[in-house]
Amino acid sequence: MLAASRFVRRFSTSTSQSIFNRMKIAVIGQSQFGEEVYKLIRKNGHEVVGVFTIPDVNGKADQLASTAEKDGIPVFKFPRWRVKGKAIPEVLQAYEQTKPDLNVMPFCSQFIPSEVTDHPKHGSIVYHPSILPRHRGASAINWTLMCGDKYGGFSIFYADDGLDTGPILLQREVYVDINDTLDTLYNRFLYPEGIVAMGEAVEMIANGTAPKIVQPEEGATYDPIWKKKEVAQINWDQSGEMLHNFIRGNDMIPGAWAVIDGQKVSMFGSRLIKGSRPKGTEVTIPGSTYPAIVTKDGMVFSGNDGQMLKVKTLQFEDGRMIQAQKYGMSGDAEEKIEMTPEEEGFAANIKGIWSGILSTTKINGDSDFFKMGGGSMDVARLVEEVKQKCNGIALSNEEVYMATTFDAFVQKVVKKGRGLDDFVFEYDAVKLHVNDMDIEFPNQIFINNDFMDSEDGKTFDTINPADESVICKVAKGTKADVDTAVAAAKEAFEEGEWGKMNARDRGTLMFKLADLMEEHKEELATLESIDSGAVYTLAIKTHIGMSIDTFKYFAGWCDKIHGMTIPINNARPNKNLTFTKREPIGVCGLVVPWNYPLMMLAWKMASCLAAGNTVVLKPAQVTPLTALKFAELVVKAGFPPGVINIVPGSGSVVGQRMADHPDIRKLGFTGSTPIGQTIMKSCAESNLKKCSLELGGKSPLVIFADCNMDTAVKQALGAVFFNKGENCIAAGRLYVEDKIHDEFIARVVEDVKKMKIGDPLDRSVSHGPQNHRSHLEKLLEYCEVGKKEGATLVYGGKQVDRPGLFMEPTVFTDVKDDMMMAQEESFGPVMIVSKFNAMDIDGMLRSANATEYGLASGVFTNDISKALYCSDKLNAGTVFVNTYNKTDVAAPFGGFKQSGFGKDLGMEAMNEYLKTKTVTVEY
């Protein structure tokens, strides 16, 4: 929540303090807020003549008192200032003896009589956490949230004999986000800005510039104190937003509650959610139109308008707190585990830590950390001391709040140390024994870190191209599923932890994900092999290996995204500073093809995530399995919910909805040119979303007579037949110099005959099945058209006589410019060869460029001049010289013309997923 604050009233002050306006100040208040104001007053050169605060609680002094005592400042701890409406004489006398010029009351829970507030010559200034006259009273922040105010803030006013009615000195206002809580609003604005403003207010009084603005009565409210539990019962007969406001306005005190299954249950951590109703265990809520749903990451409630909200934490009447997703589980009452001698030592250390923080030795198993005086700042100390004295066991703050009694806390630490508290991600797995290993993987849609069926329950079969058997059924996404995924991604970007995360921490998550991919690479390669037909040895090295490398490469980019400063003409006599910021775009849609299912996911998603975006990805319908296995690893790596969402299904439904969706701001696509044109049109017509397209190719490969023939033959075979020709940069047409043409063809055919065709899981196989039947049939038709148009079929051109979708590696020669196969890519194992004469290099280059594609190209020659000349003239995004298929994660990849635009890989890929903002400041 990065809402910018704005000033309602602001006055220019100087932070310098001269001896002539140095004041004597009495600080009346308590808490860390009071402590920080006290320290700022002293830092600014004023003399604090006394600190008046509350008595010690269970032997523990208030933070303000502790700090002042260390500084040698007189500290007074009066339990009360008056009796029966009259000031206590000895209390009043002690106060008057400090002779203050001003009372500063940053946070005061006691009622201070007018004899005190009116005593100093400058009176008393009070901090109040609302924009007065709205929300007068002691529970202003609660009411700001319960009323759903769009703006909140604070006032600093002069105390009078009314209740928060005195003249205003200054006010500051801030936008209240719909999911703000008491903690977030206080911590991001009311606390830090309030401290600064109290310091400024003191300076304004010292300098004689402080105004006294009478409060208007128009819009005034006086709201009752909101601390008793009975006032916080939830009325379910209201809208979802009103329910959400009520729950967050009572978080954590007094705690909104309802009766569920016959017991009072308090609710904390409410957040509005969008999309269709999630799947989970339904719980009847008396008085509610809809049942609650216990999901894998919380408990979902609904208002009478159907608007949903998700609650994170529940608390029972006995004080026990649980994560809301655990409601109803028998594990709520967990068995106490027996501790080892080392763990008994941890328990003794923890008791010492509690004693030190709470200033008492009276700690037993039922002692509650917070009821004994522990506060939010103490939690940070508790976590750090446990880490230091209990063998490095690191708890989160939230885990402390989930185990507030001493015994429960010790058990939490012990379980954490044993690894028993680690998150276990469960889903309905497909289990297979294949490739001499047991594998398991998801087959459902992945949204918000959860696997689920499609909205209409429909599925499709995914096929093993090696024998055309059904591997499993996979959930078939709908438009509604895309909408749910986008809503999750949008929430994660705008409101979730991902948007607040440090860039370096984002990189750490990506590195962890890459490590998990490495750990599961055999399983991923097996899935890639059976789902796409990729040869296993190639899958593990390239399909999976390069995917891992890609995530590692872009993980390193996360904290290296920066703008620049720009010298512009100054608005004299003032000066200007102009700088640029590189910011993430938002929700990005990614549509990837079937030839390299996981690698294409990695090429696009890694840079997208490194830039800070969230993702909705559609894998190819015929190859969804590695993307879904990857999704499982995403959760295990610790990515927050909604950052990555994967919706398998058809392009016409899922892909089209992504292109049309108004909340997707960028779409990255790899696939055919005709589909790319449709997507680009939809991107323009929907919301003018940015798009990058990596489309078809007809990559020319030029082989001169002066090349190294052994290298040229070997590389040409790879350029065409790598990944059974299902390769976007495959050499679509070879231009071989006439002097070596016949020898070249003979050597190619000789090597093709040696290629072993068969089961892609067989480590000795070099050529697997085509991806799916319709593609194989198009390849066979492609060869038939070539023969009819006069090209010479030298080898292959037919399906292999065995089960599965296998095609013989094929070689055509005598291909002319006007033939179909000279213009259109096969996207299969078809080598298309034309000869040329070295006396007409420019004619050959014109032919090579005479297609609508420009993805890649290659040149083989030992003449550097020829190589550079051809690389200048070839109109393609990549030119290989004396090599081919040599892509690298650090080298940008993308095409020209109808091969698309935009880059994957390398530094340039980051530009596809960032936007540039220019900021100009005058001073």
Summary of the structure (lengths in Angstrom):
residues: 923
radius of gyration: 34.9
end to end distance: 27.5
largest distance: 115.6
contacts: 3189
relative contact order: 0.06
helix: 37%
strand: 23%
